[in-house]
Amino acid sequence: MPKMADKATSPHISQITDYLYISAFPRGEHIKEIVALGVRLVLSMHWMRPTKMLGKPPVELLWLPTFDNILFPMPIGTLNKGVWAALPVIENGDSVLVHCKSGMHRSVAQAACVLIAMGYTVDDAMRLIKEKRAVADPDARHIQSRIRKFANQWPPN
């Protein structure tokens, strides 16, 4: 497993690995911190469009609007799209930040999928995220089911 870096982050942003961060909905005041952390891709899982400032160089923004709802599960295709965008950034030595409204469910699911694509098991990915972000809840039934379904289908044919 990749080593953990010790970059200082605000309470708003949680460092999961040396290449992956999770946060709640970032505001303009967080942009400098995000850039300073080496984040070059922001995966926005919130249904509201994030600030355009997040998509200015050197940071790229991929808006993947999803809902956190038991009746409308997150599409696996959306999780795949986020992973496929994140992998080349990570392979280039840069970092990815995933956010949703509170950094508790949708962003956690997407971040877990990135970790799984990087070689983590489902349980190791969920455990690491819970250790590194106190509010993370990958065990919520509707979130865990998406993470496990992603893992069962990764890599796609």
Backbone torsions as a table, in degrees:
resi	resn	phi	psi	omega
1	MET	NA	148.2	-179.6
2	PRO	-64.2	151.1	179.1
3	LYS	-72.5	159.0	177.7
4	MET	-95.1	131.6	174.9
5	ALA	-89.2	161.3	-178.8
6	ASP	-116.4	54.5	176.7
7	LYS	-78.5	139.4	178.4
8	ALA	-72.7	132.5	176.4
9	THR	-130.8	159.3	177.9
10	SER	-78.2	167.6	175.8
11	PRO	-60.9	-21.9	-179.3
12	HIS	-71.8	-34.5	-176.1
13	ILE	-112.8	130.1	178.5
14	SER	-110.2	129.1	176.5
15	GLN	-85.8	122.1	-179.5
16	ILE	-95.0	-48.3	174.5
17	THR	-136.8	-175.9	177.4
18	ASP	-70.8	-6.5	-179.8
19	TYR	-127.3	4.1	-174.1
20	LEU	-139.5	130.8	178.7
21	TYR	-128.5	153.0	173.7
22	ILE	-127.3	140.8	175.7
23	SER	-146.2	168.0	167.0
24	ALA	-77.3	179.5	-177.6
25	PHE	-53.9	113.1	-177.8
26	PRO	-75.2	145.9	176.3
27	ARG	-110.1	171.1	-179.0
28	GLY	-53.2	-33.6	-179.0
29	GLU	-66.9	-13.9	-179.6
30	HIS	-93.3	-8.6	-173.0
31	ILE	-59.6	-47.6	-178.7
32	LYS	-60.2	-41.4	178.9
33	GLU	-64.8	-42.1	-180.0
34	ILE	-61.3	-45.3	178.8
35	VAL	-64.9	-42.2	-178.8
36	ALA	-63.6	-26.4	179.1
37	LEU	-78.4	-4.5	-178.8
38	GLY	85.0	15.0	178.3
39	VAL	-71.5	127.2	178.4
40	ARG	-119.2	-6.4	176.2
41	LEU	-141.5	130.3	172.9
42	VAL	-112.2	123.2	174.1
43	LEU	-99.7	110.7	-177.7
44	SER	-97.3	114.7	-178.0
45	MET	-99.4	2.9	-177.7
46	HIS	-79.7	148.0	179.1
47	TRP	-73.9	-19.0	175.2
48	MET	-88.6	139.7	179.5
49	ARG	-64.6	130.1	178.5
50	PRO	-73.5	167.3	179.2
51	THR	-58.4	139.0	-179.5
52	LYS	-63.0	-20.8	179.5
53	MET	-62.0	-24.5	179.2
54	LEU	-69.5	-22.3	-176.4
55	GLY	-100.5	19.0	179.5
56	LYS	-96.6	141.5	-179.8
57	PRO	-51.4	139.7	12.9
58	PRO	-91.7	11.4	-176.4
59	VAL	-101.4	136.0	174.4
60	GLU	-103.8	145.2	-179.7
61	LEU	-117.4	131.2	171.9
62	LEU	-121.2	111.3	-179.9
63	TRP	-89.3	117.7	179.7
64	LEU	-120.2	74.2	-173.2
65	PRO	-62.5	124.0	179.6
66	THR	-139.3	164.7	176.9
67	PHE	-112.6	151.9	176.5
68	ASP	-104.2	86.8	-172.4
69	ASN	-146.8	132.6	-179.5
70	ILE	-62.1	-33.9	-177.0
71	LEU	-78.9	-22.5	-179.3
72	PHE	-125.6	84.5	-176.3
73	PRO	-63.7	150.4	178.1
74	MET	-59.6	131.3	179.0
75	PRO	-66.9	134.8	177.3
76	ILE	-62.5	-33.6	177.1
77	GLY	-60.3	-35.5	177.2
78	THR	-67.6	-43.6	177.9
79	LEU	-62.9	-41.1	176.2
80	ASN	-60.1	-44.4	-178.9
81	LYS	-59.9	-42.6	177.6
82	GLY	-64.1	-42.4	179.2
83	VAL	-64.3	-46.4	-179.3
84	TRP	-61.8	-31.9	177.1
85	ALA	-74.6	-35.9	-176.0
86	ALA	-74.6	-37.5	-173.0
87	LEU	-56.4	-48.9	-180.0
88	PRO	-65.5	-31.2	178.0
89	VAL	-65.1	-46.7	179.9
90	ILE	-65.4	-44.2	179.5
91	GLU	-62.2	-24.2	177.3
92	ASN	-83.0	-2.7	178.8
93	GLY	90.1	10.4	179.5
94	ASP	-102.5	177.1	-175.6
95	SER	-113.2	160.7	-179.6
96	VAL	-125.3	137.7	173.3
97	LEU	-114.8	130.9	177.5
98	VAL	-114.5	132.3	178.3
99	HIS	-137.7	158.1	168.5
100	CYS	-138.8	-153.1	-178.3
101	LYS	-68.2	-50.7	-174.8
102	SER	-116.0	-4.4	-177.7
103	GLY	69.1	35.5	-174.6
104	MET	-118.3	-38.4	-174.4
105	HIS	-122.2	-72.2	-174.1
106	ARG	-60.7	-45.7	178.8
107	SER	-64.9	-35.5	178.6
108	VAL	-65.9	-42.1	177.4
109	ALA	-62.1	-46.2	-179.4
110	GLN	-64.5	-42.6	179.5
111	ALA	-63.9	-40.5	177.7
112	ALA	-61.7	-39.1	178.9
113	CYS	-65.7	-37.8	175.7
114	VAL	-62.3	-45.4	179.3
115	LEU	-61.7	-41.2	178.6
116	ILE	-62.1	-42.7	178.2
117	ALA	-64.7	-25.4	178.4
118	MET	-86.0	-1.3	174.3
119	GLY	114.2	-1.4	177.2
120	TYR	-74.5	151.5	169.1
121	THR	-77.1	163.6	177.8
122	VAL	-56.9	-49.9	-176.4
123	ASP	-65.5	-39.0	177.8
124	ASP	-66.0	-40.5	179.2
125	ALA	-63.2	-47.0	-178.9
126	MET	-66.3	-40.8	179.3
127	ARG	-62.7	-45.9	-180.0
128	LEU	-61.2	-45.0	-179.8
129	ILE	-62.0	-42.8	178.3
130	LYS	-64.0	-36.7	178.4
131	GLU	-66.7	-37.2	-172.9
132	LYS	-91.9	-19.2	-179.8
133	ARG	-135.3	106.3	-172.9
134	ALA	-57.1	-36.3	-176.8
135	VAL	-83.7	-7.8	-177.9
136	ALA	-62.7	136.8	-179.9
137	ASP	-133.6	69.5	178.6
138	PRO	-71.9	-10.1	-179.5
139	ASP	-83.4	-8.8	175.1
140	ALA	-55.8	131.9	-171.7
141	ARG	-52.8	-44.9	-176.9
142	HIS	-72.6	-20.4	177.2
143	ILE	-87.6	-48.4	179.6
144	GLN	-59.7	-37.2	179.9
145	SER	-64.0	-36.3	178.3
146	ARG	-69.0	-41.7	179.2
147	ILE	-62.5	-45.9	-179.1
148	ARG	-67.0	-39.1	178.1
149	LYS	-64.7	-42.0	176.5
150	PHE	-57.2	-49.0	-177.5
151	ALA	-60.2	-38.7	179.7
152	ASN	-68.0	-21.9	-177.9
153	GLN	-106.7	1.5	-176.7
154	TRP	-96.8	137.6	-8.9
155	PRO	-77.9	148.8	179.8
156	PRO	-68.5	153.8	-179.3
157	ASN	-74.9	NA	NA
